[in-house]
């Protein structure tokens, strides 16, 4: 895994605190007004990131755990930051360089083409950024906030949309985050149960599982080549969402993968030894 993603542009931003806020009866998660940005590299603890996302997705499938889910989603965001839907959904994270935003089919936005201002409003429902579009040109003013100016300078080599996505005013819908977590958990369970029960499945059931797995996917991370000691492939992760999805996909398909689902508590874990059937918590009990 680390060799495959040895060279990445994967730095992400989380804030010191977040809060739930409502706008037009839609529940959002957004950085708190007095929060401070923290830069980190999700690749450093990629296994914990993927496992936390899958187990939270498992919890999201439990209708009787709504209150617990509400609390744990916030804990996940506090630990890793928001997912970055704004840059993950369009055909390119550099959409600010185009006259409009183009969207492939997805679970969250039906429109295939949107005006840039309308698209930004989805993710800035409380206080819009001071951005003006002139065709393919755009102007962004953040002179009123020194900490955001410093963050923008730090991320100056990233697309403007990524920079906007990391600003304090940015917000994501709670239901969208839950739906994404559920999709990842469903994909893992589809693969896990397919091989666990394959010999007992009839052809129709097997085909349903296969179609369910083939539906997983969507936007992929981009890459560029840098001339270092030799031409080097560098992955560009412009959202936490795509980083989790790519890491999860590689972990799931790796021939040496030891990802398991505990039959006792249902928790997803990486077995220390390939034969481990129970998660460490259940095994210790």
C-alpha positions as a printed Julia matrix, in Angstrom:
285×3 Matrix{Float64}:
   0.0     0.0     0.0
   2.66    2.49    1.03
   4.71    1.65   -2.06
   1.7     2.17   -4.34
   1.0     5.6    -2.81
   4.6     6.42   -1.98
   4.3     9.79   -3.69
   1.06   11.62   -2.98
  -0.36   15.09   -2.67
  -2.66   14.09    0.18
  -2.48   16.8     2.85
  -5.91   17.52    4.3
  -7.35   19.99    6.79
  -9.38   19.33    9.92
 -10.47   21.96   12.43
 -10.05   22.05   16.18
 -13.84   21.97   16.66
 -17.02   21.52   14.63
 -20.7    22.1    15.19
 -24.1    21.07   13.84
 -26.09   23.87   12.19
 -29.38   23.94   10.31
 -30.38   25.88    7.2
 -33.79   25.41    5.58
 -34.34   22.25    7.69
 -31.12   20.69    6.37
 -28.6    19.6     9.0
 -24.97   20.52    8.29
 -21.6    20.0     9.94
 -19.29   23.0     9.74
 -16.18   24.23   11.57
 -17.02   26.25   14.67
 -16.57   30.01   14.45
 -13.54   30.06   16.76
 -11.92   26.86   15.44
  -8.41   26.67   14.04
  -7.25   24.69   11.0
  -4.88   21.74   11.44
  -3.01   20.27    8.47
  -2.25   16.54    8.52
  -1.55   13.65    6.16
  -4.28   10.95    6.19
  -1.82    8.5     4.61
   0.12    8.27    7.86
  -2.67    6.23    9.52
  -4.6     5.04    6.49
  -5.72    1.73    8.04
  -7.35    3.47   11.02
  -9.0     5.98    8.67
 -10.55    3.28    6.47
 -11.6     1.06    9.39
 -13.19    3.98   11.25
 -15.16    4.89    8.11
 -16.36    1.31    7.56
 -17.39    0.76   11.17
 -19.22    4.06   11.27
 -20.97    3.02    8.06
 -21.99   -0.23    9.74
 -23.46    1.77   12.62
 -25.32    3.96   10.11
 -27.28    0.93    8.91
 -28.82    0.51   12.37
 -32.09    2.44   12.52
 -32.16    2.05   16.33
 -28.81    3.83   16.78
 -29.67    7.29   15.4
 -28.52    9.19   18.5
 -25.3     7.23   18.74
 -24.68    7.77   15.02
 -25.21   11.52   15.4
 -22.51   11.62   18.08
 -20.06    9.29   16.31
 -20.25   11.09   12.96
 -19.18   14.26   14.76
 -16.31   12.36   16.42
 -15.2    11.08   13.0
 -15.25   14.62   11.55
 -13.37   15.97   14.58
 -10.68   13.35   14.0
 -10.35   13.5    10.2
 -12.2    16.58    8.92
 -15.07   16.86    6.45
 -15.07   14.58    3.4
 -14.67   17.24    0.72
 -17.77   16.51   -1.36
 -17.35   19.82   -3.19
 -14.16   18.72   -4.93
 -14.97   14.98   -5.08
 -18.26   15.16   -7.02
 -17.43   17.2   -10.18
 -15.67   15.77  -13.21
 -12.62   17.83  -12.18
 -11.61   19.46   -8.88
 -10.43   22.43  -10.97
 -14.0    23.43  -11.77
 -13.3    27.06  -10.85
 -11.33   27.26  -14.11
 -14.48   26.49  -16.15
 -17.6    28.5   -16.84
 -19.84   25.89  -15.19
 -19.56   22.84  -12.93
 -20.03   19.46  -14.64
 -21.19   16.51  -12.56
 -21.29   12.78  -13.38
 -24.2    10.77  -12.01
 -24.09   10.53   -8.23
 -26.31    9.96   -5.19
 -26.33   13.57   -4.04
 -26.92   16.06   -6.9
 -29.23   15.31   -9.81
 -28.16   18.15  -12.09
 -25.42   17.3   -14.58
 -24.46   20.95  -15.12
 -24.67   23.81  -12.6
 -23.7    27.44  -12.44
 -20.62   27.79  -10.26
 -22.32   30.2    -7.84
 -25.24   27.77   -7.35
 -22.85   24.89   -6.75
 -20.83   26.84   -4.18
 -24.03   27.73   -2.32
 -24.62   24.02   -1.59
 -21.44   23.99    0.5
 -21.58   27.54    1.85
 -25.2    27.77    3.07
 -24.53   30.15    5.96
 -21.97   32.64    4.7
 -20.92   32.56    1.02
 -17.26   33.08    0.14
 -16.32   36.38   -1.47
 -15.83   34.85   -4.92
 -16.69   36.53   -8.21
 -16.72   34.6   -11.5
 -15.98   36.14  -14.91
 -16.4    33.25  -17.33
 -13.35   31.07  -16.74
 -11.73   33.71  -14.55
 -12.45   34.04  -10.82
 -11.48   36.35   -7.99
 -11.45   35.38   -4.31
 -11.07   37.79   -1.41
 -10.29   36.6     2.15
  -8.59   39.69    3.5
 -10.9    39.8     6.54
  -9.51   36.64    8.2
  -5.77   36.26    8.85
  -5.9    32.56    9.75
  -7.77   31.78    6.52
  -5.31   33.89    4.54
  -2.45   31.87    6.03
  -4.23   28.62    5.18
  -4.84   29.8     1.6
  -1.14   30.61    1.21
  -0.19   27.19    2.56
  -2.48   25.52    0.0
  -1.55   27.89   -2.82
  -0.32   25.03   -5.01
  -3.7    23.26   -4.84
  -6.73   24.12   -7.01
  -8.8    27.07   -5.77
 -11.75   24.77   -5.12
  -9.65   22.65   -2.71
  -8.61   25.81   -0.93
 -12.25   26.88   -0.63
 -13.18   23.41    0.61
 -10.75   23.8     3.51
 -12.04   27.19    4.63
 -13.9    27.68    7.92
 -17.2    28.68    6.24
 -17.41   25.39    4.34
 -20.18   22.95    5.4
 -21.41   19.48    4.43
 -24.84   17.94    4.82
 -25.04   15.35    7.6
 -27.23   13.03    5.49
 -24.66   13.07    2.68
 -21.88   12.02    5.03
 -24.03    9.2     6.44
 -25.0     7.99    2.95
 -21.35    7.87    1.86
 -20.36    5.92    4.97
 -23.22    3.48    4.38
 -22.11    2.94    0.76
 -18.58    2.03    1.86
 -19.84   -0.36    4.52
 -22.25   -1.98    2.04
 -19.41   -2.5    -0.44
 -17.22   -4.15    2.16
 -19.99   -6.47    3.37
 -20.88   -7.37   -0.21
 -17.35   -8.57   -0.84
 -16.97  -10.24    2.55
 -20.25  -12.17    2.44
 -19.85  -13.1    -1.22
 -16.77  -15.19   -0.49
 -17.96  -16.36    2.91
 -21.23  -17.83    1.55
 -20.31  -18.38   -2.1
 -20.65  -22.15   -2.01
 -24.18  -21.9    -0.54
 -25.45  -19.22   -2.97
 -27.69  -19.93   -5.92
 -26.9   -18.27   -9.26
 -29.44  -15.44   -8.79
 -28.07  -14.48   -5.37
 -24.53  -14.61   -6.71
 -25.49  -12.32   -9.59
 -27.12   -9.81   -7.19
 -23.92   -9.64   -5.15
 -21.84   -9.15   -8.29
 -24.04   -6.33   -9.55
 -23.99   -4.7    -6.13
 -20.19   -4.67   -6.17
 -19.98   -3.41   -9.77
 -22.04   -0.35   -8.78
 -19.24    0.81   -6.48
 -16.98    3.5    -7.86
 -17.24    6.95   -9.33
 -14.7     9.73   -9.54
 -11.06    8.7    -9.31
  -8.1    10.68   -8.0
  -5.94   12.41  -10.59
  -2.18   12.24  -10.86
   0.7    14.14  -12.36
   4.31   13.34  -13.18
   7.21   15.19  -11.58
  10.79   15.19  -12.79
  12.7    14.18   -9.67
  15.71   11.84   -9.69
  13.6    10.1   -12.35
  10.05   10.68  -13.74
   7.78   10.11  -10.71
   4.05    9.45  -10.56
   2.37   11.6    -7.89
  -1.24   10.95   -6.84
  -3.39   14.04   -6.31
  -6.01   13.52   -3.61
  -8.14   16.65   -3.71
 -10.66   15.38   -1.13
 -10.69   13.11    1.88
 -13.62   11.25    0.31
 -11.62   10.11   -2.73
  -8.64    9.25   -0.56
 -10.73    6.96    1.66
 -12.4     5.41   -1.38
  -9.11    4.72   -3.15
  -7.38    3.35   -0.04
 -10.4     1.17    0.76
 -10.52   -0.15   -2.82
  -6.86   -1.16   -2.72
  -7.17   -2.73    0.74
 -10.24   -4.68   -0.36
  -8.66   -6.06   -3.54
  -5.17   -6.69   -2.15
  -4.35  -10.41   -2.36
  -2.69  -10.25    1.05
  -5.56   -8.34    2.67
  -6.55   -9.51    6.16
  -9.65   -7.31    6.52
 -12.28   -9.2     8.47
 -15.77   -8.71    9.88
 -16.04  -10.0    13.44
 -18.85  -12.61   13.66
 -19.39  -11.74   17.31
 -19.78   -7.93   17.28
 -19.82   -7.12   13.55
 -16.8    -4.82   13.77
 -14.52   -4.5    10.72
 -10.85   -5.01   11.6
  -7.49   -5.97   10.11
  -6.37   -9.31   11.5
  -2.88   -9.4    12.95
  -2.7   -12.98   11.8
  -4.57  -14.15    8.72
  -6.44  -16.82   10.67
  -7.9   -14.46   13.28
 -11.69  -14.7    13.15
 -12.55  -12.39   16.05
 -11.63   -8.75   16.43
  -9.01   -7.97   19.15
 -11.68   -6.75   21.61
 -13.8    -9.91   21.35
 -10.76  -12.18   21.31
  -9.44  -10.62   24.55
 -12.78  -11.28   26.24
